[in-house]
Amino acid sequence: MSDFDQSGARATEAQPWRWRLEDGAGGVVEAAPDLTDKSFPSQADAESWVGEFWPDLADAGVAAVTLFEADREVYGPMSLEA
């Protein structure tokens, strides 16, 4: 996870939400930086983003995602299969 958010600003405690992108075996996928280096100010923002970009994630080899608030796992893995 990058120390910077999608706008290039340094991520802060105000943006603790992030997704771990996983392959079919549960390993971390290192997709394109525009898909992996994301942090969000709220759970709703994180969920909206994954709802919009799940086809791009799947094309990059992501099979599932797990949501984190800072270091706390909130839920997942959640499959990206239709």
N, C-alpha and C positions, 0 to 999 in steps of 0.2 A: 504494500500500500504506500502510495506516495504521500509526502508531507504537504502536497499541494492539491487543491480541489480542481474541478473542471474548468474554472475560469483562470487558473494559474495563481490564485491567491493561496497563501499558506492556510492549510486546514487548521481549524481551531476546535476547542471543546464544543463550540456551537455547531459543529458539523461532525458528530460522532458516528453517523450511520454509514455503513458500507456493505457491499456484497463481496463474498468470497465466491469466485467463479470456479466450478469444479468440472472435471471430466467424468466419464461414465464409471470410473473406478474410485472416484472421490478425491483424486489428486487435483491440485491447484492448476488452473489453466492460465498461462501467461499470454493472454490475447493482446490485441493492439492496445497501446496506452490510452487511446480515447475511450476504451471500454473498461479498462482495469483500474485506472487511477481516478476513481470517483469517490466522493464523500458527499453526504447530504445533511441538511439541517434538521430533517425530520424523517420519521418512518414513512409517512405518506409520500414524501418526495422520493425516497429510495424506491418504494413500491411502484410509483408512477413511472420512474425511469426504467425499471426492469420490465414493466408492462409495455413500454414503448419500444425498447431495444432488444427484447428477447429474440427476435429473428436474427439480428446481427450477432448476438451472443452465440446462438446455436450454430450459425455459419462459421464462427471462429472456434468451434469445437467445445463449447460449453454445453454440458448435459444437464447441470443443476446449479442452483445458487443457494447460498446460506447467508442470511442477514445477521449482521452484528451491530450492536450499539456499543461503540468503543470496543472493549475486549469481550463483552458479554454476547454469547450466541443467543439470538432471539428466536429464530426458527430456521429450519432447513435440515438437510438439503431439500429443495423444492425443484422438481423436474421441470425442464423446459420443453418436454415433449408435448405435442398437441393433444 
